[in-house]
Amino acid sequence: MEPQIRPARPDEMDQFNAIIAYVFNGNHGDEPDHADFRPTPSDWTLCAFVDGRMVTTFATIPFTARFNGVSSKLGGVSAVGTRPEYRRQGIMGRIMRQAIAEMRDRGQFVAALWASQAAIYQRYGFALATHNMQYTLDPADIHFRAAAPGEGTCQRYHPEDGLAIIRQLYTRFVEQRMLALHRSDVLWTSAVLSTNPANGPNHIVVYTDAADEPQGYMVYTLRRSKVSHASRSQELVIRDVGWLTPKAYLALWNFIATHDLVGRVHVRRLSVDDPTPVFVQEPRLLHAELHEGIWLRLTDVAGALEARGYAAAGRLIIEVAGDDIADWNNRVVQVETDGVTTRVTPSHRTPEIRLGTAALAALYSGKRTAQTLANWGLLRGDAPAIATADQLFQTRYAPHCPDHF
């Protein structure tokens, strides 16, 4: 029987949660208590039904994100799963095509997701857009190259008392960044400040400068008996970071180093341009690891190109081809920008660069340069056009989205 594709009704969300519980096998809870996805409104979903039974789930979370200094809508793809007895039948492909069209119609010209398997989403035109840096260190091994700033102070807060402060800091921290989400109340409370008794309660530390202005923060947990060490059994996990000056960030790291009973500090989902390695005398003792971040797709090329901030003023004629999922993207457009305001129009002129949807997503995010894509055979253009593309699409900071969804 041909599957019916439609949003789930509120009374069908138990089926939605049960599929996700099975597909991810306890990563998000087990049925019937599947807490992680129960808050998902049914009208965010797009599901497949066979004989009235839900067989595939899909949700689009309506985010706003930073795009190199400009805010715009982003469709956060989540809760994607199919009952195993209905896989390999093209159902997800049908949902993806419809979902991408609907995102375009809602003005969500960029879609993003955390991929359970890259192979699944690369065939739908998604490209890797971010990596995350992870450190696991023994604070006894860490020696800083410079002394901590002497004129400011670090102050701890209970989450209820410190949330307003760190929200303002986060807003300033991400203002010029690429792919950072605007955090709603739900994202702060259910993600950044969610609690797990095994890890201990959340703590907030804020660095304030000599003028009594907050300049940076960390959210962390602290719990004993996590490390096999006779006198330092505590583990400190840094969950979230935001800073306005390198001095503030260094001061926060020095605060972390004052925890004498901690045998291990763990921090993940930092940006790849995180400056911690230049703060310390032996960067290798951070035991840095690089992990895959979010994947990106443009649901509407023209809309996405207009929704982004650029590093310079300029003009570029781009041809996009080979988009089998969203064929309206296959065309030639002219991008003209002063760096902030951008106008994208159809063009009949000879394209200056040519590339596919996934390559454009990688360029758009700032993850890959036009020159790198050309070196890999994923972009065609002459040297001046490639240089122009790199001038335009350069990001001030490495693309980064620490929030899982």
C-alpha positions as CSV (number, residue, x, y, z in Angstrom):
1,M,0.0,0.0,0.0
2,E,1.2,3.5,-0.8
3,P,2.3,5.3,2.3
4,Q,0.5,8.4,3.4
5,I,2.8,11.4,4.2
6,R,1.4,13.9,6.7
7,P,2.1,15.5,10.1
8,A,1.2,13.3,13.1
9,R,-1.8,14.1,15.2
10,P,-1.4,14.8,18.9
11,D,-3.0,11.4,19.7
12,E,-0.4,9.7,17.5
13,M,2.7,11.0,19.2
14,D,3.0,7.8,21.4
15,Q,3.7,6.0,18.1
16,F,6.2,8.7,17.2
17,N,8.1,8.3,20.5
18,A,8.0,4.5,20.3
19,I,9.7,4.5,16.9
20,I,12.4,6.8,18.0
21,A,12.9,4.7,21.2
22,Y,13.4,1.6,19.1
23,V,15.5,3.2,16.3
24,F,18.0,4.8,18.7
25,N,17.9,1.8,21.1
26,G,17.8,3.7,24.4
27,N,20.0,6.7,23.4
28,H,17.0,8.9,24.0
29,G,15.0,6.7,26.4
30,D,13.0,3.5,26.1
31,E,9.3,3.2,25.5
32,P,6.9,4.0,27.0
33,D,8.9,6.6,29.0
34,H,10.5,8.4,26.0
35,A,11.0,11.8,27.7
36,D,13.5,13.4,25.2
37,F,11.0,13.6,22.3
38,R,7.7,14.0,24.2
39,P,7.8,17.8,24.0
40,T,7.9,17.7,20.2
41,P,4.7,19.4,18.9
42,S,2.9,17.2,16.5
43,D,2.8,20.0,13.9
44,W,6.6,20.0,13.7
45,T,6.4,16.4,12.4
46,L,6.1,14.8,9.0
47,C,5.5,11.1,9.1
48,A,4.6,8.1,6.9
49,F,1.6,5.9,7.6
50,V,0.7,2.5,6.2
51,D,-2.8,1.2,6.9
52,G,-3.1,4.0,9.5
53,R,0.0,2.9,11.4
54,M,3.0,5.2,11.7
55,V,6.1,3.7,10.1
56,T,8.5,6.7,9.6
57,T,9.1,9.7,11.8
58,F,10.6,13.1,10.9
59,A,10.6,16.5,12.7
60,T,11.7,20.0,11.8
61,I,12.5,22.2,14.8
62,P,12.0,25.9,13.9
63,F,15.3,27.5,15.0
64,T,16.8,30.9,14.4
65,A,20.6,30.9,13.9
66,R,23.5,33.2,13.3
67,F,24.8,33.3,9.7
68,N,28.1,35.2,9.9
69,G,26.6,38.1,11.8
70,V,23.1,37.9,10.4
71,S,20.1,36.0,12.0
72,S,17.9,33.9,9.9
73,K,15.6,30.9,10.1
74,L,17.0,27.4,10.2
75,G,15.1,24.0,10.0
76,G,16.6,21.7,12.6
77,V,16.0,18.1,11.3
78,S,15.5,15.7,14.1
79,A,13.8,12.5,15.3
80,V,14.3,10.7,11.9
81,G,13.6,7.0,12.0
82,T,11.8,4.1,10.2
83,R,10.5,0.8,11.5
84,P,12.9,-1.8,10.3
85,E,10.2,-3.8,8.4
86,Y,9.6,-0.7,6.2
87,R,13.1,0.3,5.4
88,R,14.7,0.2,1.9
89,Q,11.4,1.1,0.3
90,G,12.1,4.8,-0.5
91,I,9.8,6.2,2.3
92,M,12.4,8.4,3.8
93,G,13.3,9.8,0.4
94,R,9.7,10.9,-0.1
95,I,9.5,12.5,3.3
96,M,12.8,14.3,2.8
97,R,11.7,15.8,-0.6
98,Q,8.4,17.0,0.9
99,A,10.1,18.3,4.1
100,I,12.7,20.3,2.1
101,A,10.0,21.9,0.0
102,E,8.0,22.8,3.1
103,M,11.0,24.3,4.8
104,R,11.6,26.4,1.7
105,D,7.9,27.6,1.8
106,R,8.3,28.5,5.5
107,G,11.4,30.6,4.9
108,Q,13.7,28.0,6.4
109,F,16.2,28.2,3.6
110,V,18.9,26.2,5.5
111,A,18.4,22.8,7.0
112,A,20.7,21.3,9.6
113,L,21.0,18.0,11.4
114,W,23.2,15.8,13.6
115,A,23.7,12.7,11.4
116,S,23.4,9.2,12.9
117,Q,25.1,8.0,9.8
118,A,26.6,10.3,7.2
119,A,25.8,8.0,4.3
120,I,22.1,8.4,4.9
121,Y,22.1,12.2,4.6
122,Q,24.8,12.7,2.0
123,R,22.5,11.2,-0.6
124,Y,20.0,14.0,0.2
125,G,22.5,16.8,-0.4
126,F,23.7,17.4,3.1
127,A,27.4,18.4,3.7
128,L,29.5,18.4,6.8
129,A,29.4,22.0,8.1
130,T,31.2,21.8,11.5
131,H,33.6,19.9,13.7
132,N,33.7,20.0,17.4
133,M,36.9,19.9,19.6
134,Q,37.0,17.8,22.7
135,Y,39.5,17.9,25.5
136,T,40.1,15.3,28.3
137,L,42.8,16.5,30.7
138,D,44.3,16.0,34.1
139,P,44.4,19.6,35.6
140,A,47.7,18.7,37.4
141,D,49.3,18.4,33.9
142,I,48.2,21.8,32.8
143,H,50.5,24.8,33.1
144,F,49.5,28.1,31.5
145,R,51.9,30.2,29.4
146,A,50.6,33.4,31.0
147,A,49.3,34.3,34.4
148,A,45.6,34.7,35.0
149,P,44.3,38.3,34.7
150,G,44.7,39.9,38.0
151,E,42.1,42.7,37.8
152,G,38.9,40.6,37.4
153,T,37.0,38.0,39.4
154,C,35.3,34.7,38.9
155,Q,32.0,34.3,40.7
156,R,29.9,31.1,41.0
157,Y,26.1,31.2,40.6
158,H,23.3,28.8,41.1
159,P,21.7,28.2,37.7
160,E,18.6,30.0,38.6
161,D,20.6,33.1,39.6
162,G,23.1,33.0,36.9
163,L,21.0,32.1,33.8
164,A,20.0,35.7,33.0
165,I,23.7,36.8,33.1
166,I,25.0,33.9,30.8
167,R,22.1,34.3,28.4
168,Q,23.2,37.9,27.7
169,L,26.8,36.8,27.4
170,Y,25.9,34.0,25.0
171,T,24.0,36.4,22.8
172,R,27.0,38.6,22.5
173,F,29.4,35.7,22.1
174,V,27.6,34.2,19.1
175,E,26.6,37.5,17.4
176,Q,29.2,37.4,14.7
177,R,29.5,33.6,14.5
178,M,28.3,31.0,12.0
179,L,25.6,28.4,12.7
180,A,25.2,29.1,16.5
181,L,21.5,28.8,17.5
182,H,19.4,31.5,19.2
183,R,18.7,29.7,22.4
184,S,15.1,29.6,23.5
185,D,14.0,29.0,27.2
186,V,13.5,25.4,26.3
187,L,16.9,25.0,24.8
188,W,18.6,26.5,27.8
189,T,16.6,24.4,30.4
190,S,16.3,21.1,28.5
191,A,19.8,21.0,26.9
192,V,22.4,23.4,28.4
193,L,21.1,23.2,32.0
194,S,19.6,19.7,31.9
195,T,20.5,17.6,34.9
196,N,21.7,14.1,35.4
197,P,22.1,12.9,39.0
198,A,25.1,10.7,38.0
199,N,27.1,13.8,36.9
200,G,26.1,16.1,39.8
201,P,24.3,19.5,39.7
202,N,25.1,22.3,37.3
203,H,27.3,25.2,38.3
204,I,27.8,28.5,36.6
205,V,30.9,30.6,36.9
206,V,31.1,34.1,35.5
207,Y,34.2,36.2,34.9
208,T,33.7,39.9,35.6
209,D,36.4,42.4,34.6
210,A,37.7,45.4,36.7
211,A,34.8,47.5,35.5
212,D,32.4,44.9,36.9
213,E,31.2,43.9,33.5
214,P,30.6,40.1,32.8
215,Q,33.0,39.0,30.1
216,G,32.7,35.2,30.0
217,Y,31.1,32.1,31.6
218,M,31.3,28.4,31.9
219,V,28.6,25.9,32.9
220,Y,30.0,22.7,34.5
221,T,29.2,19.7,36.7
222,L,31.4,18.3,39.4
223,R,31.1,14.8,40.9
224,R,33.4,12.6,43.0
225,S,34.3,8.9,42.5
226,K,34.5,9.3,38.8
227,V,38.3,9.0,38.5
228,S,40.5,6.2,39.8
229,H,42.8,8.3,41.9
230,A,43.6,8.0,45.6
231,S,43.2,11.7,46.3
232,R,41.7,13.3,43.2
233,S,38.6,11.2,42.3
234,Q,36.4,14.1,41.1
235,E,35.5,14.7,37.4
236,L,34.6,18.2,36.2
237,V,32.7,18.4,33.0
238,I,32.5,21.7,31.2
239,R,29.1,21.8,29.4
240,D,29.0,25.2,27.9
241,V,31.4,28.1,27.3
242,G,31.0,31.7,26.2
243,W,33.6,34.5,26.3
244,L,34.0,38.0,24.9
245,T,37.8,38.4,25.3
246,P,40.6,35.9,25.4
247,K,41.6,37.3,28.8
248,A,38.2,36.3,30.2
249,Y,38.5,32.8,28.7
250,L,42.0,32.4,30.2
251,A,40.6,33.5,33.6
252,L,37.9,30.9,33.5
253,W,40.4,28.1,32.7
254,N,42.5,29.3,35.6
255,F,39.4,29.0,37.8
256,I,38.9,25.4,36.6
257,A,42.5,24.7,37.5
258,T,41.9,25.7,41.2
259,H,39.8,22.5,41.8
260,D,42.5,20.5,43.6
261,L,40.4,17.4,44.1
262,V,39.6,17.0,40.4
263,G,41.5,14.3,38.6
264,R,39.9,14.8,35.2
265,V,38.4,17.7,33.3
266,H,36.3,16.9,30.2
267,V,34.9,19.4,27.7
268,R,33.4,18.7,24.3
269,R,31.7,20.5,21.5
270,L,34.1,23.4,21.4
271,S,34.8,25.2,18.2
272,V,37.8,24.1,16.1
273,D,39.3,27.6,16.5
274,D,39.1,27.3,20.3
275,P,42.2,29.1,21.7
276,T,42.8,26.8,24.7
277,P,45.9,25.2,23.1
278,V,47.7,28.5,22.9
279,F,47.0,29.1,26.6
280,V,48.9,26.1,27.8
281,Q,52.5,25.0,27.8
282,E,51.9,21.5,26.6
283,P,48.8,21.4,24.2
284,R,49.2,17.7,23.7
285,L,48.2,17.1,27.3
286,L,44.7,18.4,26.4
287,H,44.3,15.1,24.6
288,A,42.4,16.9,21.9
289,E,40.0,15.0,19.7
290,L,38.1,16.2,16.7
291,H,34.5,15.0,16.3
292,E,31.9,15.4,13.6
293,G,29.4,18.2,14.1
294,I,26.3,19.2,12.2
295,W,25.4,18.7,8.5
296,L,23.9,21.4,6.4
297,R,21.7,21.7,3.3
298,L,20.3,24.7,1.4
299,T,16.6,24.2,0.9
300,D,16.5,27.3,-1.3
301,V,19.8,28.5,-2.8
302,A,18.7,32.1,-3.5
303,G,17.0,32.5,-0.2
304,A,19.9,31.1,1.7
305,L,22.4,33.2,-0.1
306,E,20.4,36.3,0.8
307,A,20.1,35.3,4.5
308,R,23.9,35.2,5.2
309,G,26.4,37.8,6.1
310,Y,29.6,38.1,3.9
311,A,33.2,39.0,4.7
312,A,33.4,41.6,1.9
313,A,31.5,43.5,-0.7
314,G,31.4,41.9,-4.1
315,R,29.6,40.2,-6.9
316,L,29.7,36.5,-8.0
317,I,27.7,34.5,-10.6
318,I,27.1,31.0,-9.4
319,E,25.6,28.0,-11.1
320,V,24.2,25.2,-9.0
321,A,23.4,21.8,-10.7
322,G,22.6,18.3,-9.9
323,D,20.1,18.8,-7.1
324,D,17.7,15.9,-7.5
325,I,15.8,16.6,-4.3
326,A,15.1,20.3,-4.8
327,D,15.2,20.9,-8.5
328,W,14.3,24.6,-8.1
329,N,17.9,25.1,-6.9
330,N,19.3,24.1,-10.3
331,R,20.0,27.5,-11.9
332,V,22.3,30.4,-12.3
333,V,22.1,33.3,-9.8
334,Q,24.0,36.5,-9.3
335,V,25.0,37.3,-5.7
336,E,25.7,41.0,-5.0
337,T,26.4,42.1,-1.5
338,D,27.9,45.0,0.5
339,G,28.7,42.4,3.2
340,V,25.5,42.8,5.2
341,T,22.7,43.4,2.7
342,T,22.6,40.9,-0.2
343,R,20.6,40.7,-3.4
344,V,20.3,37.4,-5.3
345,T,18.8,37.4,-8.7
346,P,18.5,34.9,-11.6
347,S,21.2,35.4,-14.2
348,H,21.7,34.5,-17.9
349,R,25.3,35.4,-17.8
350,T,28.1,32.9,-17.9
351,P,28.7,31.4,-14.4
352,E,31.9,32.3,-12.7
353,I,31.8,29.3,-10.5
354,R,29.9,26.0,-10.9
355,L,29.2,23.5,-8.1
356,G,26.6,21.1,-6.6
357,T,24.3,21.5,-3.7
358,A,26.5,19.7,-1.1
359,A,29.6,21.6,-2.2
360,L,27.7,24.9,-2.0
361,A,26.5,24.0,1.6
362,A,30.2,23.4,2.6
363,L,31.2,26.7,1.1
364,Y,28.2,28.5,2.5
365,S,29.0,27.3,6.1
366,G,32.6,28.4,5.9
367,K,33.7,24.8,6.5
368,R,35.4,24.5,3.1
369,T,37.0,27.2,1.0
370,A,36.3,27.5,-2.7
371,Q,39.9,26.8,-3.4
372,T,39.7,23.5,-1.4
373,L,36.6,22.5,-3.2
374,A,38.2,23.3,-6.5
375,N,41.2,21.2,-5.5
376,W,38.9,18.3,-4.8
377,G,37.1,18.6,-8.1
378,L,33.9,19.8,-6.5
379,L,33.9,23.4,-7.8
380,R,34.8,24.8,-11.2
381,G,35.9,28.3,-11.9
382,D,39.0,30.3,-12.9
383,A,41.5,31.6,-10.3
384,P,40.0,35.2,-10.0
385,A,36.5,33.8,-9.5
386,I,37.7,31.3,-6.9
387,A,39.5,34.1,-5.0
388,T,36.3,36.2,-5.1
389,A,34.3,33.3,-3.6
390,D,36.8,32.9,-0.8
391,Q,36.7,36.6,0.0
392,L,32.9,36.6,0.1
393,F,32.3,33.3,2.0
394,Q,35.0,33.6,4.6
395,T,33.7,33.5,8.2
396,R,35.1,35.5,11.1
397,Y,35.0,32.4,13.3
398,A,35.0,28.7,12.4
399,P,31.4,27.4,11.9
400,H,30.1,26.0,15.1
401,C,26.9,24.7,16.7
402,P,27.4,23.1,20.1
403,D,23.7,22.5,20.7
404,H,22.4,19.0,19.9
405,F,18.9,18.7,18.6
